[in-house]
Amino acid sequence: MKSEQIGPFQAKSSAAPYVIAHRGISAKAPENTLAAFSLATKSNGIDMIELDVRLSSDDQVIVLHDRTLQRTSTGNGAARNYSYAEIAHFNAGSWFHGSFSRERIPTLRSVLELVRGKRWVNIELKSDFLHREQRGVLEEKILQVVRECGMLQQVMFSSFDHHLIANLKRTNAVSITGVLYNLYRDFGRMPSKLAGRAGASVFVCAKQELRKGMIQDAHDNGIAVYVYTLNSVEDVQKMLDFGVDGILSDNADDIVTLVKGS
């Protein structure tokens, strides 16, 4: 792990983009599981892992993309309806392959303990729109775990909900934050405006929505640009030509040589 721990969250001028394992090495292990994140820590050239967090019914911070359990586990219904003790019983690996049947939905704490000192972490905040937390609860619970793991300077907090990011930044001014671009809500607004009003230093965008003018605007204002999800040589090369600062990929281990040229 590099010594300049804040490096991945600043706009870069000439060095290769950071390689970010999207939900871990999720092309080769079930997404958002310890197996997928472990693969990312063992793969040379990967700079960061990306994961999604939300709360269980007892306000434990769990790592899960969807608001519901059934796509990636044997659970069913909204995760917010279950305590973590209940969630921990669900099989979170067999949907991907039978060899992962022992995988479970992890807590944020368990993931941070696994990757601490090995990789930076991009934590994307997810709030269940049908089970909204009281204002500030999600942000504070996540910050608490990150602080207790001693990883505030190795973590970026990001979200499609820019109000969550702005509030987290107000709660902890030294937090490193990023905003995700929502085409339907944010169309016509440049990265500098979206990131600026949330106090963020990173702009994260889908590959099909990112334009050169957006990258120029971000870089002119000292904002880093990360793009998702790039799994093909063609997509990676296009974004290298665009000059992005970070590339999220499901098969991050396979794109390292192309991105870093070694």
C-alpha positions in Angstrom: 0.0 0.0 0.0 1.4 3.4 -1.0 2.4 5.8 1.8 0.5 8.9 0.4 -2.8 7.5 1.6 -4.9 10.4 0.4 -3.5 10.0 -3.2 -6.4 8.1 -4.8 -8.9 10.8 -4.0 -7.2 13.6 -5.8 -7.2 14.4 -9.5 -4.2 12.9 -11.2 -2.2 14.5 -14.0 -0.2 11.9 -15.7 0.1 8.6 -13.7 -2.1 5.6 -14.6 -5.6 5.5 -13.2 -6.3 3.7 -10.0 -7.7 0.2 -10.5 -10.7 -0.4 -8.3 -12.3 -3.8 -7.6 -16.0 -3.3 -8.0 -17.7 -5.2 -5.1 -14.4 -7.1 -4.9 -13.3 -9.3 -7.8 -17.0 -9.9 -8.5 -16.5 -11.7 -11.8 -14.7 -14.5 -10.0 -16.4 -14.6 -6.6 -19.8 -13.6 -5.3 -20.1 -9.8 -5.1 -19.6 -8.0 -1.8 -18.4 -11.1 0.1 -15.1 -11.7 2.0 -14.1 -14.1 -0.8 -14.4 -11.4 -3.4 -12.5 -8.8 -1.3 -9.8 -11.4 -0.4 -9.1 -12.0 -4.0 -8.7 -8.2 -4.5 -6.1 -8.0 -1.7 -4.1 -10.9 -3.2 -4.1 -9.4 -6.8 -1.1 -7.2 -7.5 -1.8 -3.8 -8.9 -5.3 -3.3 -7.5 -5.4 -0.1 -5.5 -8.9 -0.1 -4.0 -12.0 -2.1 -3.4 -15.5 -0.7 -3.8 -18.4 -1.9 -1.7 -22.0 -1.0 -0.8 -23.3 -0.5 2.8 -26.7 -0.3 4.4 -28.2 -0.9 7.8 -29.9 -4.0 9.3 -32.9 -3.7 11.5 -30.6 -3.4 14.6 -28.5 -0.8 12.8 -25.5 -2.9 12.1 -23.6 -1.8 9.0 -23.8 -4.6 6.4 -22.2 -4.9 3.0 -25.0 -5.4 0.5 -25.9 -3.7 -2.8 -29.6 -4.3 -3.2 -32.2 -3.2 -0.7 -33.6 -6.7 -0.8 -31.8 -10.0 -0.1 -33.0 -12.5 -2.7 -30.7 -11.7 -5.6 -27.4 -12.4 -3.8 -28.4 -14.6 -0.8 -31.0 -17.2 0.4 -32.8 -14.4 2.3 -35.9 -12.8 1.0 -37.3 -9.3 1.3 -35.8 -6.0 2.6 -32.5 -6.3 4.5 -33.8 -3.6 6.8 -36.4 -6.0 8.1 -33.8 -8.4 9.5 -31.3 -8.2 12.4 -27.7 -9.0 11.5 -28.0 -12.2 13.5 -30.7 -13.3 11.2 -28.9 -12.0 8.1 -25.7 -13.9 9.1 -27.6 -17.2 8.6 -28.2 -16.6 4.9 -26.0 -18.2 2.3 -24.5 -15.4 0.2 -22.4 -17.5 -2.2 -24.3 -20.4 -3.8 -26.1 -18.2 -6.2 -22.7 -17.6 -7.8 -21.3 -21.1 -7.5 -21.7 -24.0 -5.1 -18.1 -23.7 -4.0 -19.0 -20.4 -2.2 -21.8 -21.9 -0.1 -20.1 -20.8 3.2 -20.0 -17.1 2.2 -22.2 -14.8 4.3 -23.2 -11.2 4.0 -20.4 -9.5 5.8 -20.4 -6.5 8.1 -18.4 -3.4 7.1 -16.2 -4.0 10.1 -15.2 -7.5 9.0 -14.3 -6.2 5.5 -12.2 -3.3 6.8 -10.4 -5.7 9.1 -9.6 -7.9 6.1 -8.3 -5.2 3.9 -6.7 -2.8 6.4 -3.2 -1.8 5.4 -3.6 -3.6 2.0 -6.1 -1.6 0.0 -8.0 1.7 0.0 -11.8 1.4 0.3 -14.6 3.2 -1.5 -17.7 2.8 0.6 -21.0 3.6 -1.2 -23.8 4.5 1.1 -27.2 3.0 0.4 -30.4 4.0 2.1 -33.6 2.0 1.8 -36.2 4.5 0.4 -39.0 2.4 2.0 -37.3 2.2 5.4 -35.6 5.6 5.8 -33.3 6.0 8.8 -33.6 9.1 10.9 -31.4 11.9 9.5 -27.7 11.3 10.3 -28.1 7.7 11.6 -26.6 5.9 8.6 -23.7 8.3 8.2 -22.8 8.2 11.9 -23.0 4.4 12.1 -20.7 4.0 9.1 -18.3 6.7 10.4 -18.1 5.0 13.8 -17.0 1.7 12.3 -14.4 3.3 10.0 -13.0 5.3 13.0 -12.8 2.3 15.2 -11.0 0.4 12.5 -8.5 3.3 12.2 -9.2 3.8 8.5 -10.6 7.3 8.0 -7.6 8.2 5.8 -7.9 5.1 3.7 -11.6 5.4 2.9 -13.7 7.4 0.5 -17.5 7.7 1.2 -19.7 8.0 -1.9 -23.4 7.9 -2.8 -26.0 8.7 -5.4 -27.7 10.6 -2.5 -25.6 13.7 -2.4 -27.4 14.9 0.8 -26.0 11.9 2.6 -22.5 12.9 1.5 -22.9 16.5 2.4 -24.2 15.6 5.8 -21.4 13.1 6.4 -18.9 15.8 5.4 -20.4 18.2 7.9 -20.3 15.6 10.6 -16.6 14.8 9.9 -14.9 17.5 7.9 -11.8 15.4 7.2 -13.7 12.6 5.5 -12.9 12.0 1.9 -16.1 12.0 -0.2 -17.4 11.4 -3.7 -20.7 11.9 -5.5 -22.2 9.5 -8.0 -23.8 10.9 -11.1 -27.5 10.2 -11.7 -28.4 10.9 -15.3 -32.1 11.6 -14.6 -31.5 13.9 -11.6 -28.2 15.4 -12.4 -28.4 15.9 -16.2 -27.0 19.3 -17.3 -25.1 19.8 -14.1 -21.3 19.6 -14.3 -19.1 17.6 -11.9 -17.7 20.8 -10.3 -21.2 21.9 -9.3 -22.4 18.5 -8.0 -19.2 17.7 -6.1 -18.8 21.3 -4.9 -22.1 21.6 -3.2 -21.6 18.3 -1.4 -18.0 19.1 -0.4 -16.7 16.1 -2.4 -13.4 15.6 -4.1 -14.3 12.7 -6.4 -16.9 12.5 -9.2 -18.1 8.9 -10.1 -19.9 8.2 -13.3 -21.2 5.4 -15.5 -19.1 4.8 -18.6 -22.1 5.4 -20.9 -22.8 8.8 -19.3 -19.3 10.2 -19.0 -18.3 12.9 -21.5 -14.9 14.5 -22.1 -16.3 17.9 -21.2 -17.3 16.5 -17.8 -13.7 15.3 -17.2 -12.3 18.6 -18.2 -14.6 20.5 -15.9 -13.7 18.1 -13.0 -10.0 18.4 -13.5 -10.1 22.1 -13.9 -11.5 22.2 -10.4 -9.2 19.7 -8.8 -11.8 16.9 -8.8 -10.9 13.3 -9.5 -13.1 11.3 -12.0 -13.8 7.6 -11.5 -15.8 5.6 -14.0 -17.7 2.3 -13.8 -18.0 -0.6 -14.7 -15.3 -1.4 -17.2 -14.8 -5.1 -18.0 -13.7 -5.1 -21.6 -10.4 -4.1 -23.2 -12.3 -1.7 -25.5 -14.0 0.1 -22.6 -10.8 0.4 -20.5 -8.8 1.8 -23.5 -11.5 4.4 -24.2 -11.4 5.7 -20.7 -7.6 5.6 -20.6 -7.7 7.9 -23.6 -10.3 10.1 -21.9 -7.8 10.6 -18.9 -9.9 9.3 -16.0 -8.4 8.9 -12.6 -10.0 5.7 -11.4 -11.5 2.6 -13.1 -14.0 0.3 -11.4 -14.1 -3.2 -12.8 -15.7 -6.6 -11.9 -12.5 -8.2 -13.2 -10.0 -5.7 -11.8 -7.2 -8.2 -11.7 -7.5 -8.8 -15.5 -7.2 -5.1 -16.4 -4.2 -4.2 -14.3 -1.6 -4.8 -17.1 -3.6 -2.7 -19.6 -4.1 0.2 -17.2 -0.6 0.2 -15.7 1.4 -1.1 -18.6 3.4 -3.6 -16.7 
